[in-house]
Amino acid sequence: MILRRKVDLQHAPPSACATSIADMVAELPAGELIEVLASDPHSVADFRATSNPACTDLLESSRLGNVFRFVLRKR
């Protein structure tokens, strides 16, 4: 798996996260991967609820301490 973009939202307000991810994904060509790091404990549920199956696949979700990591692939 080759990650093309990495977005660190660990210190971003929760309201900014969804907008930042949507903007980043919109710029990616189909098939590209993006890694997102977040510190908001609600981010896991947020990613699962807001992941748009027509546009992205949530490939991976993990946690290391208080950092949540997500890997998305643009369709």
Rosetta constraint file for C-alpha pairs under 8 A:
AtomPair CA 2 CA 33 HARMONIC 7.08 0.50
AtomPair CA 3 CA 32 HARMONIC 7.49 0.50
AtomPair CA 3 CA 33 HARMONIC 5.15 0.50
AtomPair CA 3 CA 34 HARMONIC 5.86 0.50
AtomPair CA 3 CA 35 HARMONIC 6.70 0.50
AtomPair CA 4 CA 32 HARMONIC 6.63 0.50
AtomPair CA 4 CA 33 HARMONIC 5.80 0.50
AtomPair CA 4 CA 34 HARMONIC 6.09 0.50
AtomPair CA 5 CA 33 HARMONIC 6.82 0.50
AtomPair CA 5 CA 34 HARMONIC 4.78 0.50
AtomPair CA 5 CA 35 HARMONIC 6.21 0.50
AtomPair CA 6 CA 34 HARMONIC 5.75 0.50
AtomPair CA 6 CA 35 HARMONIC 4.67 0.50
AtomPair CA 6 CA 36 HARMONIC 5.89 0.50
AtomPair CA 6 CA 37 HARMONIC 7.84 0.50
AtomPair CA 7 CA 34 HARMONIC 7.48 0.50
AtomPair CA 7 CA 35 HARMONIC 6.13 0.50
AtomPair CA 7 CA 36 HARMONIC 4.76 0.50
AtomPair CA 7 CA 37 HARMONIC 6.24 0.50
AtomPair CA 8 CA 36 HARMONIC 5.96 0.50
AtomPair CA 8 CA 37 HARMONIC 4.82 0.50
AtomPair CA 8 CA 38 HARMONIC 6.48 0.50
AtomPair CA 9 CA 17 HARMONIC 6.68 0.50
AtomPair CA 9 CA 36 HARMONIC 7.10 0.50
AtomPair CA 9 CA 37 HARMONIC 5.69 0.50
AtomPair CA 9 CA 38 HARMONIC 4.86 0.50
AtomPair CA 9 CA 39 HARMONIC 7.21 0.50
AtomPair CA 10 CA 37 HARMONIC 6.14 0.50
AtomPair CA 10 CA 38 HARMONIC 4.27 0.50
AtomPair CA 10 CA 39 HARMONIC 4.55 0.50
AtomPair CA 10 CA 40 HARMONIC 7.25 0.50
AtomPair CA 10 CA 67 HARMONIC 7.28 0.50
AtomPair CA 11 CA 38 HARMONIC 7.65 0.50
AtomPair CA 11 CA 39 HARMONIC 7.06 0.50
AtomPair CA 12 CA 16 HARMONIC 6.46 0.50
AtomPair CA 12 CA 17 HARMONIC 6.78 0.50
AtomPair CA 13 CA 17 HARMONIC 6.88 0.50
AtomPair CA 14 CA 18 HARMONIC 7.68 0.50
AtomPair CA 14 CA 40 HARMONIC 6.89 0.50
AtomPair CA 15 CA 19 HARMONIC 7.59 0.50
AtomPair CA 16 CA 20 HARMONIC 6.12 0.50
AtomPair CA 17 CA 21 HARMONIC 6.19 0.50
AtomPair CA 18 CA 22 HARMONIC 6.12 0.50
AtomPair CA 19 CA 23 HARMONIC 6.16 0.50
AtomPair CA 20 CA 24 HARMONIC 6.22 0.50
AtomPair CA 21 CA 25 HARMONIC 6.03 0.50
AtomPair CA 22 CA 26 HARMONIC 6.11 0.50
AtomPair CA 23 CA 27 HARMONIC 6.66 0.50
AtomPair CA 24 CA 28 HARMONIC 6.75 0.50
AtomPair CA 25 CA 34 HARMONIC 7.69 0.50
AtomPair CA 25 CA 74 HARMONIC 6.59 0.50
AtomPair CA 28 CA 32 HARMONIC 6.16 0.50
AtomPair CA 28 CA 74 HARMONIC 6.89 0.50
AtomPair CA 29 CA 74 HARMONIC 7.09 0.50
AtomPair CA 30 CA 73 HARMONIC 7.81 0.50
AtomPair CA 30 CA 74 HARMONIC 5.14 0.50
AtomPair CA 30 CA 75 HARMONIC 4.97 0.50
AtomPair CA 31 CA 73 HARMONIC 5.84 0.50
AtomPair CA 31 CA 74 HARMONIC 5.23 0.50
AtomPair CA 31 CA 75 HARMONIC 5.68 0.50
AtomPair CA 32 CA 73 HARMONIC 5.60 0.50
AtomPair CA 32 CA 74 HARMONIC 5.71 0.50
AtomPair CA 33 CA 71 HARMONIC 6.73 0.50
AtomPair CA 33 CA 72 HARMONIC 5.58 0.50
AtomPair CA 33 CA 73 HARMONIC 4.48 0.50
AtomPair CA 33 CA 74 HARMONIC 6.62 0.50
AtomPair CA 34 CA 71 HARMONIC 5.68 0.50
AtomPair CA 34 CA 72 HARMONIC 5.31 0.50
AtomPair CA 34 CA 73 HARMONIC 6.47 0.50
AtomPair CA 35 CA 69 HARMONIC 7.00 0.50
AtomPair CA 35 CA 70 HARMONIC 5.66 0.50
AtomPair CA 35 CA 71 HARMONIC 4.54 0.50
AtomPair CA 35 CA 72 HARMONIC 6.50 0.50
AtomPair CA 36 CA 69 HARMONIC 5.70 0.50
AtomPair CA 36 CA 70 HARMONIC 5.10 0.50
AtomPair CA 36 CA 71 HARMONIC 6.38 0.50
AtomPair CA 37 CA 67 HARMONIC 6.52 0.50
AtomPair CA 37 CA 68 HARMONIC 5.60 0.50
AtomPair CA 37 CA 69 HARMONIC 4.71 0.50
AtomPair CA 37 CA 70 HARMONIC 6.57 0.50
AtomPair CA 38 CA 43 HARMONIC 6.95 0.50
AtomPair CA 38 CA 67 HARMONIC 5.77 0.50
AtomPair CA 38 CA 68 HARMONIC 5.12 0.50
AtomPair CA 38 CA 69 HARMONIC 6.59 0.50
AtomPair CA 39 CA 43 HARMONIC 7.66 0.50
AtomPair CA 39 CA 66 HARMONIC 5.89 0.50
AtomPair CA 39 CA 67 HARMONIC 4.91 0.50
AtomPair CA 39 CA 68 HARMONIC 5.97 0.50
AtomPair CA 40 CA 68 HARMONIC 7.73 0.50
AtomPair CA 41 CA 66 HARMONIC 7.75 0.50
AtomPair CA 41 CA 68 HARMONIC 7.72 0.50
AtomPair CA 42 CA 46 HARMONIC 6.15 0.50
AtomPair CA 43 CA 47 HARMONIC 5.90 0.50
AtomPair CA 43 CA 68 HARMONIC 7.57 0.50
AtomPair CA 44 CA 48 HARMONIC 6.41 0.50
AtomPair CA 44 CA 61 HARMONIC 7.52 0.50
AtomPair CA 44 CA 68 HARMONIC 7.49 0.50
AtomPair CA 45 CA 49 HARMONIC 6.00 0.50
AtomPair CA 46 CA 50 HARMONIC 5.86 0.50
AtomPair CA 47 CA 51 HARMONIC 5.52 0.50
AtomPair CA 47 CA 58 HARMONIC 7.97 0.50
AtomPair CA 48 CA 58 HARMONIC 7.68 0.50
AtomPair CA 51 CA 56 HARMONIC 6.54 0.50
AtomPair CA 51 CA 57 HARMONIC 7.26 0.50
AtomPair CA 51 CA 58 HARMONIC 7.00 0.50
AtomPair CA 52 CA 56 HARMONIC 5.69 0.50
AtomPair CA 52 CA 57 HARMONIC 7.59 0.50
AtomPair CA 53 CA 57 HARMONIC 6.04 0.50
AtomPair CA 54 CA 75 HARMONIC 7.04 0.50
AtomPair CA 55 CA 74 HARMONIC 5.80 0.50
AtomPair CA 55 CA 75 HARMONIC 5.13 0.50
AtomPair CA 56 CA 72 HARMONIC 6.28 0.50
AtomPair CA 56 CA 73 HARMONIC 5.39 0.50
AtomPair CA 56 CA 74 HARMONIC 4.46 0.50
AtomPair CA 56 CA 75 HARMONIC 5.38 0.50
AtomPair CA 57 CA 72 HARMONIC 5.50 0.50
AtomPair CA 57 CA 73 HARMONIC 5.14 0.50
AtomPair CA 57 CA 74 HARMONIC 6.55 0.50
AtomPair CA 57 CA 75 HARMONIC 7.15 0.50
AtomPair CA 58 CA 70 HARMONIC 7.21 0.50
AtomPair CA 58 CA 71 HARMONIC 6.12 0.50
AtomPair CA 58 CA 72 HARMONIC 4.69 0.50
AtomPair CA 58 CA 73 HARMONIC 6.71 0.50
AtomPair CA 59 CA 70 HARMONIC 7.54 0.50
AtomPair CA 59 CA 71 HARMONIC 5.48 0.50
AtomPair CA 59 CA 72 HARMONIC 5.62 0.50
AtomPair CA 59 CA 73 HARMONIC 6.95 0.50
AtomPair CA 60 CA 69 HARMONIC 7.70 0.50
AtomPair CA 60 CA 70 HARMONIC 5.44 0.50
AtomPair CA 60 CA 71 HARMONIC 4.99 0.50
AtomPair CA 60 CA 72 HARMONIC 7.23 0.50
AtomPair CA 61 CA 68 HARMONIC 7.31 0.50
AtomPair CA 61 CA 69 HARMONIC 5.65 0.50
AtomPair CA 61 CA 70 HARMONIC 4.58 0.50
AtomPair CA 61 CA 71 HARMONIC 6.69 0.50
AtomPair CA 62 CA 68 HARMONIC 5.84 0.50
AtomPair CA 62 CA 69 HARMONIC 5.19 0.50
AtomPair CA 62 CA 70 HARMONIC 6.65 0.50
AtomPair CA 63 CA 67 HARMONIC 5.71 0.50
AtomPair CA 63 CA 68 HARMONIC 4.48 0.50
AtomPair CA 63 CA 69 HARMONIC 6.04 0.50
AtomPair CA 64 CA 68 HARMONIC 6.54 0.50
AtomPair CA 64 CA 69 HARMONIC 7.98 0.50
